Amino acid sequence: MKRVVVLLILGFPCLSTFAQKGEVQLNVSPQRGMEYILDGRERLTNRALVLPAGDHRFTFWAPDRRILDTTLTIIADTSIAFYKTLAPTAAYLSFQRDLKRVKHQRFYYRAVPLLATVVGGVFTLNAMKQNNETYDALQAAEDEYASFRDPGVIATHKTTVLPRLQEEHDAANTQLRTTMAITSVAALATIWGFIKAARVEEPTYEDKERLRFEGLVWLPGPRGGSLQAGIMYRFHG
């Protein structure tokens, strides 16, 4: 009986130490989609944990971010806070640059000829208005010329007024045809630009860190356990 009492007394400090626990608050960014593996076994998303005192291994991951493998020391009867921002992967940064380049390329393919078409249309409308005005002025002068009876007025009108109005109308007509031709070319370029923009290939991105993270989880099973397999995801911009 004395031997049993002695063993219980000697074993009590060990049991007390084993039962000691502490709390950890995980402030890891980005918060959306963030997961972690605790001690190589459990895949969790909890932001607050109560764990036995001692060292614990955390493997953090979030979409498009690099895996962070670190060890946190839990102190008994103490709450600690862990702050960290997961860095984006090099592949994701490269994907974002390629996606931005494609968007800019599509924008220029569409916007530049479309803007030229709109501007050309405005100039064409103005040229059409000017052409109609000069034509009406020429017709009015010709009608007025038929009503003249004074030889001096007739001569002045024939040699000065009518040639000037005809010259202005010819210039307006030439400008109209020019602006219409330019606008037509711009319209064709706009159609080509939209077709070209639609054919620009979008970059692809593979989150390889996700596959590596999912492959790190050891799931306990009736026969000891198994590794959780991951699936490669492909994203399109």
Buried (B, 14 or more C-beta within 10 A) or exposed (E): EEEEEEEEEEEEEEEEEEEBBBBBEBEBEEEEEBBBBBEEEEBEEEEEBEBEBBEBBBBBBBBBBBBBEEEBEBBEEEEEEEEEEBEBBEBBEEBBEBBEEBBEEBEEBBEBBBEBBEBBBEBBEEBBEBBEEBBEBBEEBBEEBEEBEEEEEEEEBEEEBBEEBBEBBEEBBEBBEEBBEBBEBBBEBBEEBBEBBEEEEEBEBBBBBBBBBBEBBBEEEEEEEEEBEBEEEEBEE
